Amino acid sequence: MWKVNEIFYSLQGEGYNTGTASVFIRLSGCNLHCAFCDTRHDEGTMMTLPEIVERVMRYPDAPLIVLTGGEPSLWIDENFVAGLKKMTDKTIAIETNGTRPLPRGIDWVTLSPKTGLGESGDLPVVLTHCDELKVVYLGQDLAQYDNITADHRYLQPCWVSDLEQRRSNMLDTVRAVMENPQWRLSLQTHRLLGIQ
């Protein structure tokens, strides 16, 4: 059984796969407590893999499943990933804070380290390889991510409710990308479009 916060169909709003129709499986719980998080980690329903697959297959044409959270690595294992892939025939992506090892079989790894940004920011990032590195930018030293091997590197402004601060965060992130062109800008386009 897996504790699922929600399963929904939308467009991937961030990073490399922006704009891709995706089924999101948001698993409950996290080992960090970031102030800017938009997920209620204590909420969720215990579901079996067949129940999860049934919900995912309500969207048969979606090519991508995104495992997200919270922190999905708290729940998933190699059998879960293999079963989900076999029963859906979809590409499996994960969005992780990187503080735990991942099971084999995941097709696309988005590492979004939060170390130093949350109340539990002292947990070390253990992943050193990923398909995409996506960092919420709050002015931190980008050299701390140099030891992570990634095919794609993205800086993303921290989304806040205060419009003035949000604009400032965006401008700071644009400036950081221009000063560090090995990074690219990622925006939370789902928020800009008003979709989930």
Secondary structure by P-SEA (a helix, b strand, c coil): ccccccccccccccccccccccccccccccccccccccccccbbbbbcaaaaaaaaaccccccbbbbccccccccccaaaaaaaaaaccbbbbbbccccccccccccbbbbbcccccccccccccccccccbbbbbcccccccccccccccbbbbbccccccaaaaaaaaaaaaaaaaacccbbbbcccccccccc
